[in-house]
């Protein structure tokens, strides 16, 4: 399945000048942040060669594309919410917080999208009426959101967002690995790989684990 600009073009034709693709990375991990990537495009007809859903690409291919994606469109940003913020607010609010941080970064450079394409079925990005992070939401000036199921496989802007988010979060987890090598984050990036689970059973969680989640208990317990 190849990405296209069909959905972006529909929004451009409807009057949007800047269209943002949005995707998240790290939602299902046991440790580390959740990260939200945003790629903002003005009307165009091409995209970087090899652009695809980040999950379908090798690390080398993702990193190569992340180098050229800034030349595709008008801006890109990645926002993060920490494990502690996930524990405090829950994953949906943490996703929104990470997204708001990415949009606030773009807004600081004068880039404010007119429309947003969000991967998935559930709009976790649009703030509810009384949101915990309403100040950041107002600062980021969130545009109307259109959901796209499997958007990271279909939309060039969402695929680009998935790649920049994945590359940046992977780099953060490699850095975190240096302080906590026993959990194998350099390879598993905080997800529930066998070695990671075994380390949790033996050692318990680190400060970067999401302790509100169902983590393996220490020696003698089953997951």
Backbone torsions as a table, in degrees:
resi	resn	phi	psi	omega
1	UNK	NA	123.0	-177.1
2	UNK	-99.1	144.9	176.2
3	UNK	-71.8	154.4	176.7
4	UNK	-139.4	178.9	174.4
5	UNK	-111.8	23.2	-176.5
6	UNK	-61.5	-49.2	-176.9
7	UNK	-72.0	-36.2	175.0
8	UNK	-62.7	-42.2	-179.2
9	UNK	-63.5	-37.4	176.7
10	UNK	-58.5	-41.8	179.8
11	UNK	-72.1	-39.1	175.9
12	UNK	-62.0	-42.6	179.6
13	UNK	-64.4	-26.7	179.7
14	UNK	-83.3	-1.6	175.4
15	UNK	116.9	-8.4	177.5
16	UNK	-71.2	136.1	175.6
17	UNK	-91.9	-46.0	-179.9
18	UNK	-113.7	125.1	179.3
19	UNK	-115.9	129.5	-179.2
20	UNK	-106.9	130.2	168.6
21	UNK	-94.9	139.1	-175.6
22	UNK	-132.7	136.0	174.0
23	UNK	-148.4	155.2	-180.0
24	UNK	-112.6	157.1	176.7
25	UNK	-137.8	139.1	174.9
26	UNK	95.7	6.6	-178.4
27	UNK	-59.4	-39.3	-176.0
28	UNK	-94.7	6.7	-179.7
29	UNK	-74.2	159.9	176.6
30	UNK	-94.9	-16.7	-177.6
31	UNK	-142.8	156.7	177.7
32	UNK	86.7	178.9	-175.7
33	UNK	-79.2	165.3	161.7
34	UNK	-98.2	138.9	-172.6
35	UNK	-126.0	141.4	-179.3
36	UNK	-124.5	123.4	177.7
37	UNK	-100.0	146.1	177.2
38	UNK	-132.4	130.5	174.3
39	UNK	-124.9	123.4	-173.5
40	UNK	-108.4	127.9	-177.6
41	UNK	-121.2	141.1	162.1
42	UNK	-95.3	170.8	-173.9
43	UNK	-54.0	130.0	179.7
44	UNK	-154.7	174.4	-178.2
45	UNK	-128.8	-2.5	-177.7
46	UNK	-131.8	165.3	177.5
47	UNK	-145.1	164.7	-177.7
48	UNK	-58.4	140.0	179.1
49	UNK	-59.3	130.7	179.0
50	UNK	88.5	0.5	-178.9
51	UNK	-60.6	130.4	-178.1
52	UNK	-161.6	174.1	173.4
53	UNK	-53.0	132.3	-176.4
54	UNK	-57.3	-30.8	-177.8
55	UNK	-69.6	-18.5	-178.5
56	UNK	-92.6	-0.8	-174.5
57	UNK	-111.3	151.3	173.9
58	UNK	-73.8	158.7	176.5
59	UNK	-54.0	-40.7	-179.7
60	UNK	-63.2	-42.8	179.9
61	UNK	-66.7	-40.5	177.9
62	UNK	-61.0	-45.0	-177.7
63	UNK	-66.2	-37.2	177.4
64	UNK	-64.7	-43.4	179.1
65	UNK	-67.3	-36.8	179.4
66	UNK	-61.1	-26.8	178.5
67	UNK	-72.6	-30.0	-176.2
68	UNK	-102.2	-16.1	179.6
69	UNK	-58.0	-36.4	176.8
70	UNK	-57.8	-21.4	177.3
71	UNK	-85.6	-6.0	-177.9
72	UNK	-104.4	106.0	-178.4
73	UNK	96.6	-157.7	-173.2
74	UNK	-117.0	-10.2	179.4
75	UNK	-179.7	156.4	174.4
76	UNK	-151.6	152.5	-179.3
77	UNK	-155.9	157.5	175.3
78	UNK	-130.0	131.6	175.0
79	UNK	-114.6	153.0	-177.0
80	UNK	-130.4	149.6	167.9
81	UNK	-126.1	131.7	-172.4
82	UNK	-74.7	167.1	175.1
83	UNK	-58.2	-39.3	179.3
84	UNK	-64.0	-38.5	178.0
85	UNK	-69.1	-35.4	175.5
86	UNK	-63.3	-44.3	178.9
87	UNK	-62.5	-39.3	-175.4
88	UNK	-75.6	-41.6	-170.0
89	UNK	-109.8	-14.7	-173.9
90	UNK	93.1	159.6	-171.9
91	UNK	-68.2	-37.5	-177.3
92	UNK	-66.5	-46.9	177.8
93	UNK	-64.9	-33.8	178.5
94	UNK	-68.5	-39.2	175.2
95	UNK	-59.5	-45.6	179.8
96	UNK	-61.8	-43.0	179.5
97	UNK	-60.6	-45.4	178.0
98	UNK	-61.4	-42.2	177.7
99	UNK	-62.7	-42.7	178.8
100	UNK	-61.7	-37.5	178.6
101	UNK	-64.9	-39.0	177.5
102	UNK	-65.3	-44.8	179.8
103	UNK	-67.6	-34.8	177.2
104	UNK	-64.7	-37.4	176.7
105	UNK	-62.2	-44.8	177.6
106	UNK	-64.1	-42.2	-179.2
107	UNK	-61.2	-33.6	179.3
108	UNK	-65.6	-20.4	175.7
109	UNK	-98.9	10.4	178.2
110	UNK	79.7	16.9	-178.8
111	UNK	-105.4	109.3	-178.6
112	UNK	-126.6	106.4	-177.9
113	UNK	-63.2	151.5	175.9
114	UNK	-92.5	-21.6	-178.4
115	UNK	-153.1	153.0	-175.8
116	UNK	-129.8	134.6	170.8
117	UNK	-107.3	118.9	-174.6
118	UNK	-115.2	129.6	179.9
119	UNK	-67.5	137.1	173.1
120	UNK	111.4	-167.8	-179.3
121	UNK	-105.6	-25.3	-172.4
122	UNK	-109.7	125.9	179.0
123	UNK	-82.0	92.2	176.5
124	UNK	-88.4	-6.6	-173.4
125	UNK	-86.8	-42.1	-177.2
126	UNK	-65.9	121.9	-177.7
127	UNK	-67.6	137.5	171.9
128	UNK	-67.5	173.3	-174.8
129	UNK	-56.8	-42.3	-179.7
130	UNK	-119.0	80.9	-175.1
131	UNK	-92.7	144.9	178.3
132	UNK	-58.4	-28.8	-174.4
133	UNK	-114.2	38.2	-174.4
134	UNK	-61.5	-33.5	179.2
135	UNK	-61.0	-47.3	179.1
136	UNK	-66.9	-35.6	179.3
137	UNK	-62.1	-44.4	-179.8
138	UNK	-65.0	-39.9	-179.0
139	UNK	-65.3	-34.5	-175.7
140	UNK	-81.1	-15.7	177.7
141	UNK	52.0	62.3	-176.4
142	UNK	-66.1	133.3	-179.9
143	UNK	-88.4	170.9	176.1
144	UNK	-57.7	141.0	-175.2
145	UNK	-107.2	132.7	171.7
146	UNK	-113.6	124.1	178.8
147	UNK	-80.1	142.6	176.5
148	UNK	-134.0	108.0	177.2
149	UNK	-65.9	131.2	-174.7
150	UNK	59.3	34.2	-177.7
151	UNK	-61.7	-29.8	179.3
152	UNK	-68.6	-15.3	176.0
153	UNK	-99.2	-15.2	-171.7
154	UNK	-109.1	-38.8	-171.4
155	UNK	-105.8	128.5	180.0
156	UNK	-59.9	-39.8	-178.4
157	UNK	-66.9	-40.0	180.0
158	UNK	-70.9	-39.8	176.7
159	UNK	-59.3	-42.9	178.0
160	UNK	-62.4	-41.8	178.5
161	UNK	-63.1	-39.9	-179.6
162	UNK	-64.3	-36.2	-178.5
163	UNK	-70.7	-47.3	-177.7
164	UNK	-66.3	-34.5	177.9
165	UNK	-68.0	-44.4	-179.0
166	UNK	-63.2	-45.2	-178.8
167	UNK	-63.2	-43.2	-178.0
168	UNK	-69.9	-42.9	179.3
169	UNK	-66.2	-40.8	177.7
170	UNK	-58.5	-40.6	178.6
171	UNK	-63.6	-40.9	177.5
172	UNK	-62.5	-39.8	-179.4
173	UNK	-71.8	-31.6	174.0
174	UNK	-66.3	-39.0	176.2
175	UNK	-64.3	-42.7	179.7
176	UNK	-65.3	-30.1	179.5
177	UNK	-57.8	-35.7	-177.5
178	UNK	-59.8	-34.2	179.7
179	UNK	-87.7	-17.2	-176.6
180	UNK	-140.1	58.6	-172.3
181	UNK	-64.3	-20.0	-175.8
182	UNK	-65.5	-19.0	-177.2
183	UNK	-93.1	-7.1	175.5
184	UNK	70.8	29.8	-175.0
185	UNK	-66.1	-22.3	178.4
186	UNK	-58.3	-33.7	-179.6
187	UNK	-99.4	-45.8	-172.9
188	UNK	-90.8	-9.4	176.2
189	UNK	56.6	25.1	176.8
190	UNK	93.7	-2.5	178.4
191	UNK	-81.4	172.9	-170.3
192	UNK	-83.9	52.0	175.4
193	UNK	-68.2	160.1	-175.0
194	UNK	-57.2	-44.2	-179.3
195	UNK	-65.2	-37.3	177.4
196	UNK	-64.0	-45.0	-180.0
197	UNK	-63.2	-41.3	179.6
198	UNK	-63.1	-41.3	179.1
199	UNK	-65.0	-38.2	177.4
200	UNK	-63.9	-40.0	179.1
201	UNK	-65.5	-34.5	-176.9
202	UNK	-83.1	-40.9	-169.3
203	UNK	-111.0	-17.9	-173.2
204	UNK	80.3	179.8	-174.8
205	UNK	-78.4	154.6	172.9
206	UNK	-94.1	174.8	175.5
207	UNK	-64.1	-13.1	-179.0
208	UNK	-98.6	3.9	176.1
209	UNK	-85.7	152.8	177.1
210	UNK	-87.1	89.9	-170.9
211	UNK	-72.6	-13.7	175.7
212	UNK	-77.6	-10.1	-179.7
213	UNK	-88.7	167.4	178.4
214	UNK	-79.1	95.2	179.4
215	UNK	-97.8	154.6	175.0
216	UNK	-60.4	138.2	175.4
217	UNK	-77.7	168.5	-176.9
218	UNK	-74.9	-179.0	-169.6
219	UNK	-36.0	132.6	176.3
220	UNK	94.9	-13.0	-179.0
221	UNK	-101.3	160.3	176.8
222	UNK	-111.1	153.3	-179.3
223	UNK	-85.2	NA	NA
